[in-house]
């Protein structure tokens, strides 16, 4: 068991509590960087896919896990990021400008959507965001001159100072690009958590009344959460476009939105780890399922199997481990660290007390 | 000039008059208590000051400034901090994070700076944490510092909420039933803290409380409310012996005399 002796305020501010956790994450980054030499192209592609989903998950986590605003419309923001990045590149913008611009444009769209969304709570917000997901498909078709509607678009080759990056011909370079974006987004998220705005997000999530009494502007804070969340999601959307190579109005369907939300719930709401754990499950489950059906069922496709298994996993998590994989991992870690002194009810929460609902 | 002045405030919910033509003022540096039976409108007065409710008529001013010109989230900027009757903490955050939210009105950094965690953000963070650690020290919260609120006992949550209000560096502290649900020892602690908050920190305290022992022990002046209107005002002893107050609590005797 590690004990942290805190001797300065910086102990609580710094990114890693001690050398041990710093070395673990440093080792993880090193393994991630040398991964192209360890894995074949197929598995490297799968890991790239996991990372892209993890970035999208970080985006939604910021909004749903951190600020408590459910969204079933993030596929629409993935689409905005994807289309704006590729349309800008088709207009001659270099990738290094078009990519951040795509994030900013998506962030602005998110802030715009926040204007009606800050008035909605809980289930009503979820329904409004579903509408966004459904609309996105039609809007992409209507904007045919820009988006090429149903026939779709092809992602161009990325060119960074003469270095060509393409998903199929140079999978390692594409993987490193995605890895770099993942690390930057994670750092930004982490920075936010140790700064006033990140705490204001959590305050809005847990009690809007007392957040207001502490001087937090609820509408502005929610708008900031929507903006940042959508910006990160937009970046993930652009990467998804490059990963898929070709996309059209049906690529960013409502299923993607639902998968994203399921992903962060399974991973563990409100934690960075949760976005990554969830991404691993969501990205690998279809592969695992197809392997299982190949060996057991001789390759017979079972319609709806994937959605069925996803749904079952989600229900099981909500019933037995509402904190998600991250919550389970925390429990296992505490058990190991305290061995043999861990008690069974250490993580049992007290019943929460009556809230002043009428002030919401 | 008084620090807080409520001038003929009236608030109606449909046909119910929750606060009826109420006037009182709180002087800088005093502990002012509001007592009254359930439903007298005590918490409603707090919610008027916090700007959660819009008064039907009347004026509320703080340090000469019209409070009614401000939005609810701009009240904290004036140096008014409050606690809630039913504890409104941020349940899925640690005690430390809860207290740090109390510092939100002192936030000087922009979103972009915070995303990059610039040296200025770090400096500000240190400053906030310095104040918060002092509050933790003052309220003996060290054992719970990094614990999640969701797992804390009721008495500790009450103290954390007081700490969060104190962390904002208030001029006026609104305490909504600080001793409700506390044990005898915890109430005694609360009494010392309120005394120290006034004497050491120079913070003015306005509180709603049912525990007459606590009210008599710490407050300079007491306001008794019934049905949203002022019943009596004065020192704790004066108010406790006021016939109208006794009648409101115990009911008037049948022969019309004083019980």
Interface residues (C-beta under 8 A of the other chain):
Chain A: X9 X10 X12 X13 X188 X191 X192 X194 X195 X196 X197 X198 X199 X200 X202 X203 X205 X206 X207 X209 X210 X211 X212 X213 X214 X215 X216 X217 X218 X224 X228 X270 X349 X350 X352 X353 X354 X355 X356 X359
Chain B: X47 X50 X52 X71 X72 X73 X74 X75 X76 X77 X81 X82 X84 X85 X86 X87 X88 X89 X90 X91 X92 X93 X96 X97 X100 X101 X102 X103 X104 X105 X107 X109 X111 X114 X115 X116 X117 X121 X122 X124 X125 X126 X128 X129 X130 X133 X150 X151 X152 X153 X154 X157 X164 X168
